[in-house]
Amino acid sequence: MKTTQLYRIKTIAEYHQLMGLPKPAHPLISVVNMQTIKRLHDDESISMVFDFYSISLKRGFNAKIKYGQQAYDFDEGIMFFISPGQVFGIEVEKGSTIRRTGWMLLIHPDFLWNSSLAKAIKQYEFFDYSVHEALFLSEKEEAIITGMMKIIDQEYHSNIDKFSQDIIIAQLELLLKYAERFYQRQFITRKITNHKILSRLEDIIADYFNSDDLLKKGLPTVHYVAETLHISPTYLSGLLKALTGQSTQQHIHDKLIEKAKEKLSATDLSVSEIAYALGFEHPQSFSKLFKTKTNLSPLEFRQSFN
């Protein structure tokens, strides 16, 4: 039976040592060619936690990467992003010979200190995915990302001067902007998968509203819906924005208003009773939301049927 070992890796130098790589040329940033990795613990499942950022582009990697709730193989170009403190795992098939291609960019937060990217990097949602979704790249997109990683690699291996950090950070910002564009493209091109998620979302909300959960627990939270779908709240909101133009919260509220309209038009329950049945502690909050969504108060809506 395989054992899973957790490695907490605090520095880029520690990662190089663990993977049998030469000492990094710079203590706070490193571009790793995946083909140069000499150790990957062939018969062992491992989990890692970095204290630094990692941006990986991998292809033809015959091991499974457990990335949040998803497991990936790398027969096609896949890119994913890990922020400090997130856990990911690697599972290698017993007796298999490891092969891997691609690049890994490691950036310690200290490298970004006193730069515009120090705070801005946290605004990129793909670093916040608690349940990660990889970015699937076309060959053209891979070439763009690979080109920028090579420029970064070349820059910190050259003679470091007062321009080096600014040049590297500018390339990193450009890389992240391209990644953001590619993620938006993925929301559109992976339509079948995405519409299946949307269909499941509809079923989850419908089941919740038709059960006792609404009365006992209140409105379903964005986190609850995302967890049930096995994707992260940020990815779900990004997907819904691309498909429907609305956030997850807005989507939940729209379904709630549909349910409220049904009760107002087909039952004799008071507005307060309907509000409590829909999980509101205060009827005023329900009435305010209803009017915001419909431009009518609950009573005005009911009267329109008389």
ROLUMSE-681621 format. One record per residue (C-alpha): residue number from 0; residue in one letter; x, y, z. Coordinates in pm, 1 decimal. Example, Ala and Ser with C-alpha at 12.3 -4.5 7.8 and 13.67 -1.06 7.14 Angstrom:
2
    k  r         u         v         w
    0  A    1230.0    -450.0     780.0
    1  S    1367.0    -106.0     714.0
END
This chain:
306
    k  r         u         v         w
    0  M       0.0       0.0       0.0
    1  K     135.5     339.2    -100.2
    2  T     216.1     588.3     169.1
    3  T     169.9     957.2     119.2
    4  Q     443.4    1181.8     249.4
    5  L     392.0    1555.5     295.3
    6  Y     681.0    1787.0     214.8
    7  R     670.4    2146.0     340.7
    8  I     912.3    2335.1     120.2
    9  K    1004.3    2678.3     250.8
   10  T    1261.8    2791.3      -2.1
   11  I    1334.1    2746.8    -370.4
   12  A    1674.3    2604.3    -278.1
   13  E    1499.9    2329.5     -76.4
   14  Y    1289.0    2236.7    -379.1
   15  H    1599.1    2215.6    -599.6
   16  Q    1769.0    1988.6    -346.4
   17  L    1461.2    1764.7    -313.5
   18  M    1437.7    1721.8    -690.8
   19  G    1808.7    1662.4    -746.8
   20  L    1860.7    1993.3    -924.5
   21  P    2167.0    2221.3    -907.9
   22  K    2151.1    2510.1    -662.6
   23  P    1930.4    2788.9    -799.0
   24  A    2108.3    3080.0    -965.4
   25  H    1886.1    3318.5    -769.7
   26  P    1746.6    3245.6    -419.6
   27  L    1403.0    3397.6    -487.4
   28  I    1318.0    3294.8    -843.5
   29  S    1382.7    2991.2   -1060.4
   30  V    1272.9    2852.9   -1395.7
   31  V    1295.5    2473.7   -1391.4
   32  N    1306.9    2267.4   -1709.3
   33  M    1101.8    1959.5   -1614.7
   34  Q    1336.2    1730.7   -1807.1
   35  T    1621.0    1812.6   -1566.7
   36  I    1438.6    1683.0   -1256.5
   37  K    1621.9    1372.7   -1136.1
   38  R    1410.7    1261.2    -840.0
   39  L    1037.9    1208.5    -819.3
   40  H    1000.4     923.8    -567.1
   41  D     891.6     658.7    -816.6
   42  D     691.9     427.9    -588.1
   43  E     559.5     689.0    -352.3
   44  S     262.8     921.4    -339.8
   45  I     375.2    1260.0    -218.2
   46  S     206.2    1584.3    -124.7
   47  M     376.6    1920.6    -125.0
   48  V     317.6    2261.5      26.0
   49  F     524.0    2551.4    -105.5
   50  D     593.1    2876.1      76.8
   51  F     627.1    3041.3    -263.7
   52  Y     432.0    3076.6    -588.2
   53  S     451.6    2813.7    -860.6
   54  I     340.8    2845.7   -1223.0
   55  S     371.9    2519.4   -1414.1
   56  L     338.2    2424.7   -1779.4
   57  K     353.0    2048.9   -1821.1
   58  R     309.4    1801.0   -2103.5
   59  G     362.9    1426.2   -2137.8
   60  F     401.9    1381.4   -1762.2
   61  N     310.1    1017.9   -1688.2
   62  A     203.6    1073.5   -1329.6
   63  K    -118.4    1198.0   -1176.9
   64  I    -125.6    1540.9   -1020.9
   65  K    -392.0    1579.3    -752.3
   66  Y    -484.1    1942.3    -767.7
   67  G    -765.3    2022.0    -525.3
   68  Q   -1047.3    1778.2    -604.9
   69  Q    -920.3    1710.5    -957.9
   70  A    -663.4    1459.5   -1081.8
   71  Y    -481.0    1539.7   -1405.7
   72  D    -256.2    1365.1   -1649.0
   73  F     -54.3    1568.7   -1892.4
   74  D    -101.9    1424.0   -2239.5
   75  E    -179.5    1776.6   -2355.2
   76  G     -35.7    2107.4   -2246.3
   77  I    -174.7    2200.6   -1907.2
   78  M     -91.5    2500.3   -1694.6
   79  F    -171.0    2548.6   -1329.2
   80  F     -97.6    2795.4   -1054.7
   81  I     -19.4    2733.6    -688.6
   82  S       4.0    3002.1    -422.8
   83  P     190.3    2971.8     -91.0
   84  G      23.9    2730.7     151.4
   85  Q    -177.5    2525.7     -99.9
   86  V    -141.4    2147.5    -105.6
   87  F     -97.0    1940.3    -419.7
   88  G      -5.9    1576.0    -467.4
   89  I     185.0    1359.9    -714.8
   90  E     103.7     994.0    -769.5
   91  V     348.1     782.8    -968.2
   92  E     246.1     441.8   -1100.2
   93  K     455.4     163.7    -948.5
   94  G     733.4      45.5   -1173.7
   95  S     684.0     322.9   -1427.2
   96  T     967.1     523.6   -1576.3
   97  I     908.9     891.6   -1523.5
   98  R     901.4    1110.8   -1829.5
   99  R     818.1    1476.9   -1822.1
  100  T     843.9    1788.2   -2032.6
  101  G     752.7    2145.6   -1963.0
  102  W     853.7    2431.6   -1735.7
  103  M     800.2    2538.8   -1378.9
  104  L     841.2    2897.9   -1262.9
  105  L     898.9    2941.7    -887.9
  106  I     868.0    3288.2    -732.5
  107  H     919.6    3364.8    -365.9
  108  P     692.1    3645.2    -234.2
  109  D    1004.3    3833.6    -119.6
  110  F    1105.7    3876.5    -485.3
  111  L     788.9    4080.9    -543.0
  112  W     843.3    4303.5    -241.1
  113  N     813.8    4676.9    -314.3
  114  S     678.7    4609.1    -665.0
  115  S     334.6    4664.5    -817.5
  116  L     288.7    4288.3    -841.4
  117  A     325.5    4228.2    -465.6
  118  K     -45.4    4299.6    -413.2
  119  A    -167.4    4259.4    -770.8
  120  I     -70.6    3891.2    -788.8
  121  K    -337.1    3814.3    -526.6
  122  Q    -604.0    3960.8    -754.2
  123  Y    -557.3    3686.4   -1012.1
  124  E    -831.2    3441.9    -921.9
  125  F    -648.8    3136.4   -1053.2
  126  F    -409.5    3167.4    -757.0
  127  D    -705.1    3156.6    -515.1
  128  Y    -868.8    2834.7    -633.8
  129  S    -910.8    2612.5    -330.5
  130  V   -1022.6    2341.6    -570.3
  131  H    -807.2    2399.9    -872.9
  132  E    -898.1    2389.3   -1237.3
  133  A    -609.4    2355.3   -1477.2
  134  L    -570.9    2572.1   -1785.7
  135  F    -563.3    2369.4   -2109.2
  136  L    -341.7    2536.4   -2369.3
  137  S    -325.8    2520.8   -2746.6
  138  E      14.6    2481.6   -2911.9
  139  K      17.8    2851.9   -2997.5
  140  E     -62.4    2945.8   -2637.3
  141  E     205.4    2709.3   -2507.2
  142  A     462.0    2876.7   -2731.1
  143  I     371.7    3219.2   -2590.0
  144  I     405.9    3106.8   -2227.0
  145  T     725.0    2910.4   -2295.4
  146  G     878.1    3215.0   -2462.3
  147  M     817.2    3433.3   -2158.2
  148  M     953.6    3169.8   -1918.6
  149  K    1272.4    3152.5   -2126.6
  150  I    1312.3    3531.3   -2113.5
  151  I    1278.1    3524.5   -1732.5
  152  D    1527.7    3237.6   -1713.2
  153  Q    1777.2    3422.6   -1932.0
  154  E    1739.9    3747.9   -1735.9
  155  Y    1819.7    3616.0   -1388.5
  156  H    2106.8    3403.6   -1523.0
  157  S    2264.1    3718.5   -1673.6
  158  N    2456.8    3971.5   -1472.4
  159  I    2206.8    4107.2   -1218.9
  160  D    2175.1    4484.7   -1235.0
  161  K    1926.6    4748.9   -1121.9
  162  F    1698.1    4669.0   -1417.7
  163  S    1680.9    4291.7   -1369.3
  164  Q    1397.6    4275.2   -1116.6
  165  D    1182.3    4523.2   -1311.1
  166  I    1232.3    4330.4   -1636.1
  167  I    1147.5    3996.4   -1473.6
  168  I     839.5    4136.8   -1300.5
  169  A     723.3    4297.1   -1627.2
  170  Q     749.5    3956.0   -1797.6
  171  L     568.8    3791.6   -1508.1
  172  E     287.1    4047.4   -1526.8
  173  L     258.8    3984.2   -1900.4
  174  L     251.3    3608.1   -1843.7
  175  L     -31.9    3645.8   -1590.1
  176  K    -229.1    3869.6   -1826.8
  177  Y    -200.1    3608.0   -2100.1
  178  A    -304.9    3336.3   -1854.4
  179  E    -611.5    3542.3   -1764.3
  180  R    -698.8    3575.0   -2132.9
  181  F    -651.4    3201.2   -2188.7
  182  Y    -877.6    3118.0   -1891.9
  183  Q   -1151.6    3336.6   -2037.5
  184  R   -1105.5    3159.0   -2370.1
  185  Q   -1134.8    2825.1   -2192.0
  186  F   -1471.5    2921.8   -2043.8
  187  I   -1595.6    2968.1   -2401.1
  188  T   -1424.5    2680.2   -2585.4
  189  R   -1499.7    2411.3   -2324.7
  190  K   -1872.3    2470.5   -2370.9
  191  I   -1995.4    2112.9   -2327.2
  192  T   -1820.4    2067.2   -1991.6
  193  N   -1919.9    2413.5   -1874.0
  194  H   -2285.3    2373.3   -1964.9
  195  K   -2289.7    2040.5   -1780.3
  196  I   -2168.1    2230.6   -1471.9
  197  L   -2442.8    2488.7   -1524.6
  198  S   -2703.5    2211.2   -1553.8
  199  R   -2578.0    2048.9   -1232.6
  200  L   -2586.9    2388.0   -1062.3
  201  E   -2953.1    2425.0   -1153.6
  202  D   -3029.3    2079.3   -1009.5
  203  I   -2839.1    2149.8    -685.6
  204  I   -3023.7    2475.5    -622.9
  205  A   -3361.4    2320.5    -715.2
  206  D   -3304.6    2024.7    -480.6
  207  Y   -3197.6    2260.7    -200.8
  208  F   -3504.8    2482.8    -245.4
  209  N   -3736.3    2182.2    -253.6
  210  S   -3594.2    2032.2      66.2
  211  D   -3606.6    2137.4     430.2
  212  D   -3256.9    2287.8     400.9
  213  L   -3391.5    2628.3     302.2
  214  L   -3594.2    2654.2     622.5
  215  K   -3331.0    2494.8     847.8
  216  K   -3010.0    2643.0     706.7
  217  G   -3118.0    2953.1     517.6
  218  L   -3011.6    3039.2     163.9
  219  P   -2743.6    2819.1       6.1
  220  T   -2406.2    2991.4      13.6
  221  V   -2176.4    3028.4    -284.2
  222  H   -1922.6    2810.2    -100.1
  223  Y   -2182.6    2535.4     -48.1
  224  V   -2280.5    2530.5    -416.6
  225  A   -1918.3    2529.5    -535.3
  226  E   -1819.7    2255.5    -288.9
  227  T   -2111.2    2039.7    -405.5
  228  L   -1996.1    2087.0    -766.6
  229  H   -1633.4    2004.3    -663.6
  230  I   -1503.1    2329.3    -806.2
  231  S   -1390.8    2646.9    -634.6
  232  P   -1610.7    2951.5    -568.2
  233  T   -1388.9    3176.3    -779.7
  234  Y   -1386.2    2939.3   -1078.4
  235  L   -1763.8    2894.2   -1053.6
  236  S   -1825.9    3268.4   -1045.6
  237  G   -1590.8    3321.3   -1340.3
  238  L   -1765.3    3046.3   -1535.7
  239  L   -2113.5    3183.3   -1462.9
  240  K   -2002.5    3535.0   -1556.7
  241  A   -1883.9    3402.6   -1893.1
  242  L   -2196.8    3191.9   -1957.2
  243  T   -2473.3    3404.3   -1803.3
  244  G   -2325.1    3743.6   -1717.6
  245  Q   -2413.1    3690.7   -1350.9
  246  S   -2224.1    3593.5   -1037.6
  247  T   -2310.0    3280.6    -838.9
  248  Q   -2480.8    3493.5    -572.7
  249  Q   -2696.9    3664.5    -834.9
  250  H   -2785.8    3325.3    -979.3
  251  I   -2895.9    3196.0    -637.9
  252  H   -3104.3    3511.1    -581.1
  253  D   -3274.9    3473.2    -920.5
  254  K   -3379.4    3117.9    -832.8
  255  L   -3500.6    3241.9    -495.9
  256  I   -3717.7    3508.8    -660.3
  257  E   -3867.2    3244.8    -890.8
  258  K   -3961.7    3041.3    -584.0
  259  A   -4102.1    3350.9    -411.9
  260  K   -4316.1    3439.6    -714.5
  261  E   -4453.0    3086.4    -714.4
  262  K   -4556.6    3112.7    -349.7
  263  L   -4698.7    3464.7    -385.5
  264  S   -4911.9    3371.3    -684.4
  265  A   -5020.6    3016.9    -590.2
  266  T   -5061.6    3023.8    -208.6
  267  D   -5237.5    3231.2      57.6
  268  L   -4926.9    3248.7     277.9
  269  S   -4844.8    3594.1     414.2
  270  V   -4532.1    3775.6     299.9
  271  S   -4374.6    3708.6     640.5
  272  E   -4453.3    3336.1     619.4
  273  I   -4304.0    3318.9     271.8
  274  A   -3994.2    3505.2     387.2
  275  Y   -3936.6    3259.1     673.0
  276  A   -4004.3    2961.3     445.5
  277  L   -3737.2    3090.5     207.2
  278  G   -3477.5    3109.5     482.0
  279  F   -3493.3    3480.5     573.3
  280  E   -3471.7    3575.8     940.0
  281  H   -3629.6    3914.2     871.1
  282  P   -3921.4    3967.2     627.2
  283  Q   -3788.5    4316.3     552.9
  284  S   -3474.3    4166.1     399.1
  285  F   -3685.7    3944.8     175.5
  286  S   -3906.9    4235.6      66.2
  287  K   -3603.7    4451.5     -11.0
  288  L   -3440.5    4181.7    -226.2
  289  F   -3768.9    4107.3    -404.1
  290  K   -3823.0    4473.8    -493.2
  291  T   -3461.8    4510.5    -608.8
  292  K   -3507.3    4218.6    -846.2
  293  T   -3860.7    4288.2    -971.8
  294  N   -3926.7    4661.2    -908.9
  295  L   -4236.4    4548.3    -717.0
  296  S   -4292.7    4476.0    -350.8
  297  P   -4414.5    4122.9    -271.3
  298  L   -4765.7    4261.1    -205.5
  299  E   -4768.4    4457.8    -530.0
  300  F   -4665.4    4145.5    -718.0
  301  R   -4942.3    3942.0    -551.9
  302  Q   -5200.5    4210.7    -624.8
  303  S   -5108.7    4205.8    -993.0
  304  F   -5265.9    3858.7   -1010.3
  305  N   -5598.6    3978.9    -868.8
END
